[in-house]
Amino acid sequence: MTPVCGAGACSTTKRVAIRYWLGVASREHVLRAVAVGLVQARHGARAALEQMGESDGVVYYSPKTDIDGDSLREFTAIGRIAPGIVHQGESAAPSSYRPWRRHIDYETDAVATSIRPLLSVLEFTRSDPNWGYQLRRGLLEISRHDFELIRRQMRRV
């Protein structure tokens, strides 16, 4: 974390730079997250969410409609991390699975959009014919350029 200095003292508790993230999940999972205003990454891993800070941008890419569903390849939700801390949620299923989550303010007027027309202009895809391989991690940091380009595309009506 970059130190923030002022009035003769430095602190590493406050971030100054906004970061941008691409999460990967099926459309079904993304729609559930949007309905309750939560973000979850890497199967509920805490460390992934702790990298995110308030006001960071998050966009979800859905390769499929659901886990075993049809191919989709769309950006399905976009928003900004809300104030608050990483917290552990309850599982809907009777199990010991308790994923870590954060609150997020999703843009409710955004519409799903295909990645195909953006492949040649997104920084994380344009020079890599195997761009999909990096998405297997479930979460990756992307550039502001890519986030804003996706956001503009999702706001077209």
JOTA-V564512 format. One record per pair of residues at least 12 apart in sequence whose C-alpha atoms are under 8 Angstrom apart, sorted by sequence separation. I is the first residue (numbers start at 1). J is the second residue. D is the distance in whole Angstrom. If there is no record, write none. Layout:
i->(I/I)
j->(J/J)
d->(D/D)
This chain:
i->(1/3/4/61/62/88/89/2/61/62/87/88/1/2/61/62/86/87/60/61/86/87/59/60/61/86/24/59/60/85/23/59/60/84/124/59/84/58/59/82/83/123/57/58/81/82/57/58/81/82/123/124/57/58/81/82/122/123/56/57/80/81/122/55/56/79/80/54/55/79/80/54/55/79/122/53/54/55/78/79/52/54/77/78/30/54/77/30/78/118/19/77/19/77/18/21/23/25/26/27/76/77/20/21/22/23/24/25/26/27/50/76/18/19/20/21/22/23/24/25/26/27/28/29/49/75/76/15/18/19/20/21/22/23/24/25/26/27/28/74/75/18/22/24/25/26/27/74/75/26/46/74/75/113/26/73/74/110/113/72/73/112/34/73/111/110/111/110/111/30/109/110/111/30/27/49/49/46/49/44/45/46/44/45/46/43/44/44/40/40/41/40/39/40/38/39/38/39/38/39/37/38/37/37/37/34/78/75/75/59/58/57/48/42/42/41/42/41/24/24/25/24/23/24/23/22/23/21/22/21/22/21/22/20/21/19/20/19/20/19/20/19/21/20)
j->(13/15/16/73/74/100/101/15/74/75/100/101/15/16/75/76/100/101/75/76/101/102/75/76/77/102/41/76/77/102/41/77/78/102/142/78/103/78/79/102/103/143/78/79/102/103/79/80/103/104/145/146/80/81/104/105/145/146/80/81/104/105/146/80/81/104/105/80/81/105/106/81/82/106/149/81/82/83/106/107/81/83/106/107/60/84/107/62/110/150/52/110/53/111/53/56/58/60/61/62/111/112/56/57/58/59/60/61/62/63/86/112/55/56/57/58/59/60/61/62/63/64/65/66/86/112/113/53/56/57/58/59/60/61/62/63/64/65/66/112/113/57/61/63/64/65/66/113/114/66/86/114/115/153/67/114/115/151/154/114/115/154/77/116/154/154/155/155/156/76/155/156/157/77/76/100/101/99/102/98/99/100/99/100/101/99/100/101/99/100/101/101/101/102/101/102/102/103/103/104/103/104/104/105/106/106/151/150/154/147/147/147/139/137/138/138/139/139/135/136/138/138/138/139/139/139/140/139/140/140/141/141/142/141/142/141/142/142/143/143/144/144/147/147)
d->(8/8/7/7/5/4/7/7/6/6/5/6/7/8/4/6/6/5/6/6/6/6/7/6/8/5/8/8/5/6/6/6/6/7/7/4/7/6/7/8/7/7/7/5/7/5/6/6/6/5/8/8/5/7/4/6/8/6/5/7/6/6/5/5/5/7/5/8/5/5/7/5/6/4/8/7/6/8/6/5/8/5/7/6/7/8/7/8/7/8/7/7/8/8/7/8/7/7/8/5/7/7/6/6/6/6/6/6/5/8/7/4/7/5/5/5/5/5/5/5/6/6/6/7/7/5/7/8/5/6/6/6/6/6/6/7/5/5/5/6/5/8/7/8/8/5/6/5/6/5/7/4/7/7/6/6/5/8/6/8/6/6/7/8/5/5/6/5/8/7/7/8/8/7/7/8/7/8/7/8/7/5/4/6/8/7/5/7/8/7/8/5/6/7/6/5/6/6/5/6/6/5/5/6/7/7/7/8/8/7/8/7/8/7/5/7/7/6/7/8/7/5/6/6/4/6/7/7/5/6/6/4/6/6/5/7/5/8/6/8/6/7/8/7)
